[in-house]
Amino acid sequence: MSWMELSLDTTHEAVDWVCTLLAETIDINDIYITEYAEFNSASSDWTFTMRLYLPYDVSARTQIEKIESLLSPLHRTGMTTAIQTNIVENKITDAPQPLVHPIGERFIIFNSDTPAQSEIADKITLKLQKTLAFGSGLHPATIVSLRLLERYTVPNMQVLDFGSGSGILSVAMAKLGANVLALDNDSVAVEATQETVSLNNVEQQVQVMQGSLGRGSDLGHWMGGNTASNGSKIEAKNTFDLIVANIFARVHIALADDFRAALRQNQAQPGLLITAGFTTDHEESVTTALAEAGFEVIDCERLNEWVALAHRCNS
């Protein structure tokens, strides 16, 4: 059969937005992501090329118009190129299209379609289930979080992944030797985390729960609105050595005191908090709220406008 191929180039952050926006429109198996051909060129703004495939039939034009409408905000803001269309007899490949990407000094991400990999010296491999719900796992907020986690996670740490999403951060910390509680108030995220944990064979180190921490249970769903969490409210006083929260700025601000209360108060080794999921325009409000709760910033990672901060509890 013939296919309508839609292709576009994207920035790092846009690849996940494209996947999320199209989650209810196109099958995940009809999306192929490859590294942009001129990725290493200093003059290029693009990181990935995405190809989307639709059956070439009477409904193709309507589907294309819907996809163009969904993705037009990304194109207008310079995060993707315009969509190019072409009629083809075959998809780019009938074999699974792997996504392989190095992050930081030690991590390499594969999607679940990637053939079994042999161990790579001095590298930690992370596998992600191929799903449109959480895109590629390469959102800048994830990347900057991983860069900090590889510096601050040590074996036998008790850590909390707050707002675990796809579960990639939980797996990364487990593979660095930590014991992890992965917590999210979204049932879809909880299921995705459980699948990612199983895919990476770290079930013994990661406990996955639906719920929130402290005041988080009063905020409803992370995405806003009035949807309440059906999970547990976790009371975790002086429980964790490290908390990572890759989530909206407003949640960091609301839970500043809860983060502090959940971290171990140890003068020899103060608790650590890694915050991400927000851009530089929210950085000051987040750091101010956390400073008032007794944290100081000790490290940061940035990618474009996205930022991750490492905080230490003041004694």
Salt bridges, closest charged atoms under 4 A:
ASP30 OD1 - LYS91 NZ 2.56
ASP113 OD2 - LYS130 NZ 3.48
ASP186 OD2 - HIS221 NE2 2.50
GLU235 OE2 - LYS233 NZ 3.79
ASP241 OD1 - ARG264 NE 2.97
ASP281 OD2 - HIS282 NE2 3.91
GLU283 OE1 - ARG302 NH1 2.84
GLU296 OE2 - ARG312 NH2 3.18
ASP299 OD2 - ARG151 NH2 3.00
GLU301 OE1 - ARG147 NH1 3.51
GLU301 OE2 - ARG151 NH1 2.86
